[in-house]
Amino acid sequence: MLCEKCRKFFPPGYVFNYNPKTKEPVNGNLCVFCHLRVDEIIEGTEKVKKTDVVKEYDVFLKKLSENKKSVIEGFKKKDG
């Protein structure tokens, strides 16, 4: 999902239309990093950096797109 403030794409669970601390609604969708105005958060016992989350999700989306293309090509060859 796209954060409307930093304009980065994040996986599910990182973008909210409410403040994750207070649960109050906000205008638009903001990532947890922009809500908290930080570059890293703690998840369990790990520090998670915003840049790492964005980078890993970008890699995931590219792989997903490549897989989709290969499946479509496979169907075209089968039918054609």
Secondary structure by P-SEA (a helix, b strand, c coil): cccccccccccccccccccccccccccccccccccccccccccccbbbbaaaaaaaaaaaaaaaaaaaaaaaaaaaaaac
